[in-house]
């Protein structure tokens, strides 16, 4: 498993600590700290890339399958459509 994130030190500590606590083994981790994600993703070739900023998704969607995560500080003031309700018939 590989992880690439735009986070930089010291935020990487939270990622590493969480993975260890969950017993998840990571073979590669790349903390880009703001450098061009497209270059990194071309090398890592992830199964999917997640980001909380739409501009980051748009910039790399031609390189890697990508998904927007509509949570976090970046998205706090943006309206997010609620999930459809599931009812039992």
LUMVEX-799895 format. One record per residue: x, y, z of N, C-alpha, C in turn; residue number from 0. Coordinates in steps of 0.02 Angstrom, whole numbers. Layout:
% LUMVEX-799895
{{X,Y,Z},{X,Y,Z},{X,Y,Z},NUM}
...
END
This chain:
% LUMVEX-799895
{{42,-58,0},{0,0,0},{44,62,0},0}
{{23,112,-38},{58,176,-40},{11,232,-19},1}
{{39,282,11},{0,341,30},{38,402,6},2}
{{2,447,-27},{30,512,-47},{-17,565,-20},3}
{{11,615,12},{-30,669,39},{5,735,31},4}
{{-34,789,29},{-6,856,24},{19,880,92},5}
{{6,843,144},{27,864,210},{103,862,215},6}
{{128,899,263},{199,903,275},{211,896,350},7}
{{272,898,371},{285,894,443},{256,954,478},8}
{{229,949,535},{224,890,578},{160,849,569},9}
{{118,868,520},{54,833,510},{63,760,491},10}
{{120,742,464},{132,673,444},{130,626,505},11}
{{147,652,563},{148,610,624},{79,581,639},12}
{{26,621,627},{-42,597,639},{-59,539,592},13}
{{-39,545,530},{-52,492,480},{-16,428,501},14}
{{48,434,515},{88,375,534},{61,343,598},15}
{{47,384,648},{21,357,712},{-46,322,702},16}
{{-91,350,662},{-156,319,650},{-148,253,615},17}
{{-106,250,564},{-96,187,528},{-67,133,574},18}
{{-20,150,615},{10,102,661},{-44,77,710},19}
{{-84,123,738},{-137,104,785},{-188,57,753},20}
{{-201,67,688},{-249,25,653},{-219,-40,626},21}
{{-154,-47,634},{-120,-107,610},{-113,-110,535},22}
{{-112,-52,503},{-107,-49,429},{-34,-40,410},23}
{{-11,-84,367},{58,-82,343},{61,-42,278},24}
{{106,6,276},{115,48,216},{184,34,188},25}
{{187,20,123},{251,8,90},{286,73,70},26}
{{246,122,50},{274,186,28},{230,242,54},27}
{{261,296,76},{223,355,97},{259,416,69},28}
{{222,462,41},{251,523,13},{212,582,39},29}
{{245,625,77},{215,685,105},{242,744,64},30}
{{201,768,18},{225,815,-33},{236,886,-8},31}
{{202,906,45},{213,973,71},{203,1028,21},32}
{{157,1019,-26},{140,1072,-73},{171,1068,-142},33}
{{213,1018,-156},{241,1013,-224},{189,985,-272},34}
{{203,986,-335},{156,964,-387},{137,891,-377},35}
{{73,879,-365},{48,811,-353},{49,768,-416},36}
{{39,799,-474},{38,762,-536},{103,723,-548},37}
{{159,754,-535},{224,721,-544},{231,661,-498},38}
{{208,669,-436},{213,614,-387},{167,557,-407},39}
{{106,573,-427},{57,521,-444},{77,483,-507},40}
{{111,516,-553},{135,481,-613},{184,426,-595},41}
{{224,437,-543},{273,388,-521},{241,334,-477},42}
{{200,355,-428},{170,308,-381},{114,267,-413},43}
{{79,295,-462},{23,262,-496},{-26,231,-446},44}
{{-58,273,-404},{-104,246,-354},{-168,219,-386},45}
{{-202,175,-349},{-266,151,-372},{-317,207,-372},46}
{{-312,253,-324},{-356,311,-321},{-323,365,-280},47}
{{-338,428,-297},{-312,486,-261},{-370,523,-231},48}
{{-367,537,-165},{-419,574,-130},{-391,642,-109},49}
{{-432,694,-114},{-410,760,-90},{-471,799,-69},50}
{{-462,847,-23},{-518,888,-1},{-524,953,-40},51}
{{-482,963,-90},{-486,1023,-131},{-500,1004,-204},52}
{{-554,1030,-230},{-574,1014,-299},{-519,1033,-349},53}
{{-486,1088,-337},{-433,1109,-383},{-377,1058,-388},54}
{{-363,1023,-333},{-311,971,-335},{-335,911,-375},55}
{{-399,894,-369},{-428,838,-406},{-426,853,-481},56}
{{-448,913,-499},{-449,933,-569},{-378,931,-599},57}
{{-329,947,-559},{-260,949,-584},{-229,881,-597},58}
{{-255,829,-565},{-224,763,-573},{-271,709,-600},59}
{{-333,726,-613},{-381,675,-635},{-362,642,-701},60}
{{-322,674,-741},{-299,643,-803},{-242,595,-791},61}
{{-211,598,-732},{-154,556,-714},{-176,496,-673},62}
{{-226,506,-629},{-246,455,-582},{-321,458,-569},63}
{{-354,401,-558},{-424,404,-536},{-426,445,-472},64}
{{-473,492,-467},{-473,539,-412},{-542,548,-383},65}
{{-544,565,-318},{-608,576,-284},{-602,635,-236},66}
{{-653,677,-236},{-655,734,-190},{-685,712,-123},67}
{{-652,730,-69},{-677,717,-2},{-706,782,23},68}
{{-773,787,28},{-805,851,42},{-808,868,117},69}
{{-755,856,153},{-753,869,225},{-689,908,241},70}
{{-682,929,302},{-622,963,323},{-629,1039,320},71}
{{-578,1073,342},{-578,1145,348},{-591,1179,280},72}
{{-563,1153,227},{-571,1183,161},{-643,1185,140},73}
{{-682,1136,160},{-752,1129,137},{-804,1150,188},74}
{{-784,1179,244},{-831,1195,297},{-886,1243,275},75}
{{-871,1292,234},{-920,1342,215},{-955,1327,149},76}
{{-942,1268,121},{-974,1250,59},{-1033,1203,73},77}
{{-1086,1213,36},{-1144,1170,44},{-1130,1101,16},78}
{{-1146,1050,54},{-1138,981,31},{-1207,950,32},79}
{{-1226,920,-24},{-1291,887,-29},{-1295,829,19},80}
{{-1349,824,58},{-1355,767,103},{-1363,701,65},81}
{{-1343,648,97},{-1351,582,66},{-1426,566,63},82}
{{-1447,529,12},{-1517,511,8},{-1536,466,66},83}
{{-1597,474,91},{-1620,433,147},{-1638,364,121},84}
{{-1622,314,161},{-1640,245,144},{-1698,226,187},85}
{{-1749,201,156},{-1808,179,195},{-1820,105,184},86}
{{-1846,73,234},{-1864,2,228},{-1936,-2,203},87}
{{-1947,-43,152},{-2015,-51,126},{-2047,-113,153},88}
END
